[in-house]
């Protein structure tokens, strides 16, 4: 019967060329991600009524002007009718 070797995982290798959101956030206060990465997580958090969302309610975000225009139009046309 062969002896099994156990190894202790100490985290990713420092030589790794891939970067994660966690690694990026440790370097600076901002992280660049696509809306496609963030939107499903935020939608789920809103649908699940996660309380941590209120911690970020007053935070500023930067969006492109075309996305802002689309959101403004969406806000205008989704108003409930009388």
N, C-alpha and C positions, 0 to 999 in steps of 0.2 A: 504494500500500500504506500503510495507516494505521500510525502509530507506536504501540507499546504502552507504556503508562505503568506502571511498577512502583511500588508503595507499600510502605513499611515498616510492619509491624504493631507497634505499641507497647503493645498491651494494650487492655482495655476502657475505654470512655469513663468518666470520673469522674462524669458527669451521669447515668449509667445508673441506673434505679430498681430493676432486678433485683439480687438478692444471691446470691452463690454461697457454698458451704461454705468455700472458701478465703478469701474476703473476710471472712466471719463469724469464722473462726478467728484472723484477724489482729487482731481487735478484742478478743478475750477468750480465756480458757482453755477455755471450754465452747462447744459448738454444739448446738442443738436440731435433731434430725432424727427422722423417723419410723422405726419399726422396719422398715417396708417398704423404706426406702431402704438401710438398713444390712445387713439380714439376708441378702439374696442375695450381697452381697460377702463377708460373713463365712463363709457356707456354702461358697462357692467357695474361699476361702482355707483353710478347714479341710480340704475335700476334696483340695485341691492340696498340703496339708501345708506351707504357707508358714511359713518360719522367723520372720518378723517378728511372727507372732501371739504368740510367747513374750515379746516385748518388752512386751506389754500384759497378760499373764496376771495380774499382781497389781494392776492398775488397778481402782478402784472404779467401778461404774456405778450409775445411778439408774433404777429401773424402777417401774412402778405396782404397787400391792399386789395387784391382780387378776391381773396377769401373773405375779407371784411365786407366787401361789396355784396357778395353772395349771401353772407349771414344777415346783412341789413335788409336785403330784399326778402329773404326768408322770414325774418321777423315781421316785416310789413304785411306779407301775404298770409301769414298764419293766424292773424288776429281773428278771434271768434266773431261770427256775425251775430247781429241782434235778433 
